[in-house]
Amino acid sequence: MEYLFLAIAIIAEVIGTTALTASQRMTKPGPAFIVVVAYCVAFYFLSLTLGKIPTGVAYAIWSACGIVLISLLGYFFFKQTLDTPALVGMTLIIAGVVVINVFSTSVPH
C-alpha cells in the first residue's frame, strides 16, 4: 500500500510543479490554486509512505520519478529541451533508484 501512496504523491507533485510553471510566477489564480492543493496532497501521501519506507529511499524514488515526469511534461507542453549532460544525469538518477530498489535491504519487498 505504501507504494500506491508514493505513486499518488509523485503524481500530485508532478501536477503541482507543472501548474507552477503554468501559474507564471503565481500570478494566475487557477494554476496557483492547483499548485497549493497538489503540493498538500503530495506531502500528505508522502507522509503515509514513511511508516514502511525509509525517508531517504522514499524521497529518492519520489525525486527520480518527478524529475523524469516533469522533464517529459516540460518537453511536450512547454517546449523545454534537455541537453546530453542533463539526460545522462537523469539516467544516473534513475539507475540509482533502481539500485536502491533491487539491492537495498532498507526497501520492503
PEKA-V880513 format. One record per pair of residues at least 12 apart in sequence whose C-alpha atoms are under 7 Angstrom apart, sorted by the first residue. I is the first residue (numbers start at 1). J is the second residue. D is the distance in whole Angstrom. If there is no record, write none. Layout:
[[I/J/D] [I/J/D]]
This chain:
[[2/48/7] [2/49/5] [2/52/7] [5/45/5] [5/46/7] [5/48/7] [5/49/6] [6/45/6] [6/46/6] [6/49/6] [8/45/7] [9/41/7] [9/42/4] [9/43/7] [9/45/5] [9/46/5] [10/42/7] [10/62/6] [10/65/7] [10/66/6] [12/38/5] [12/39/7] [12/41/6] [12/42/5] [13/38/6] [13/39/6] [13/42/5] [14/66/6] [14/69/7] [14/70/6] [15/38/6] [16/34/6] [16/35/4] [16/38/5] [16/39/6] [17/35/7] [18/70/7] [19/31/5] [19/32/7] [19/34/6] [19/35/6] [20/32/7] [20/35/6] [53/107/6] [53/108/7] [54/106/7] [60/97/6] [61/97/6] [64/93/6] [64/94/6]]
